[in-house]
Amino acid sequence: MLRLPHRVRRQSDKSNKDNNYISLSESCKILFLTESSIRYHIIRHRLKAFKSGGKWYLSKDSVETFKTWQNYNKRKDH
């Protein structure tokens, strides 16, 4: 996955409230993963995210794509 440009990753908390990004805790509920697992995937650039004010924000598109990939791999294994 592509990394977000430097200027996007450094935005303030106020500008991150739009509908394109969700918090780390929200993404945990959507993906059924722990926070540490999601941070692992962020570090591996499998999820687009940035940190602002000490909190992680993930791209909604990235989370939905990752969820589709997760479901595909689960079906493939069975």
C-alpha positions as CSV (number, residue, x, y, z in Angstrom):
1,M,0.0,0.0,0.0
2,L,1.1,3.6,-0.6
3,R,2.0,5.8,2.2
4,L,0.1,9.0,2.8
5,P,2.1,12.2,1.9
6,H,4.0,13.8,4.7
7,R,1.6,16.8,4.8
8,V,-1.4,14.6,5.3
9,R,0.1,12.5,8.1
10,R,0.8,15.7,10.1
11,Q,-2.7,17.3,10.1
12,S,-4.2,18.5,13.4
13,D,-7.0,16.6,15.1
14,K,-9.6,19.1,14.1
15,S,-9.1,18.4,10.3
16,N,-9.2,14.6,10.9
17,K,-12.8,14.6,11.8
18,D,-14.0,14.3,8.2
19,N,-15.6,11.1,6.9
20,N,-12.5,9.7,5.2
21,Y,-10.8,8.6,8.4
22,I,-11.7,6.4,11.4
23,S,-10.0,6.0,14.7
24,L,-7.9,2.9,15.7
25,S,-10.7,1.7,18.1
26,E,-13.3,1.9,15.3
27,S,-11.1,0.0,12.9
28,C,-10.7,-2.7,15.7
29,K,-14.5,-3.2,15.7
30,I,-14.7,-3.4,11.9
31,L,-11.8,-5.8,11.4
32,F,-12.2,-7.9,14.6
33,L,-8.5,-7.3,15.4
34,T,-6.7,-6.0,18.4
35,E,-5.1,-2.6,18.4
36,S,-1.6,-4.1,18.4
37,S,-2.5,-6.2,15.3
38,I,-3.7,-3.2,13.5
39,R,-0.6,-1.2,14.4
40,Y,1.4,-4.1,13.0
41,H,-0.4,-3.9,9.7
42,I,0.1,-0.1,9.7
43,I,3.8,-0.5,10.1
44,R,3.9,-3.1,7.3
45,H,2.0,-0.5,5.1
46,R,-1.0,-2.8,4.7
47,L,-3.2,-0.1,6.1
48,K,-3.0,3.6,5.3
49,A,-2.9,5.6,8.5
50,F,-1.4,8.6,10.2
51,K,-0.8,9.6,13.8
52,S,-2.0,12.9,15.1
53,G,-2.2,14.1,18.7
54,G,-1.0,10.7,19.8
55,K,-3.9,8.9,18.2
56,W,-4.0,6.8,15.0
57,Y,-6.4,7.6,12.2
58,L,-7.0,5.1,9.4
59,S,-8.3,5.6,5.9
60,K,-11.8,4.1,5.5
61,D,-11.0,2.9,2.1
62,S,-7.9,1.1,3.3
63,V,-9.9,-0.6,6.1
64,E,-12.6,-1.7,3.7
65,T,-10.0,-3.1,1.3
66,F,-8.2,-4.9,4.1
67,K,-11.4,-6.4,5.3
68,T,-12.2,-7.7,1.8
69,W,-8.6,-9.1,1.6
70,Q,-9.1,-10.8,5.1
71,N,-12.4,-12.4,3.9
72,Y,-10.9,-13.6,0.7
73,N,-8.0,-15.3,2.5
74,K,-10.3,-16.9,5.0
75,R,-12.4,-18.5,2.1
76,K,-9.2,-19.5,0.3
77,D,-7.9,-21.4,3.3
78,H,-11.0,-23.6,3.6
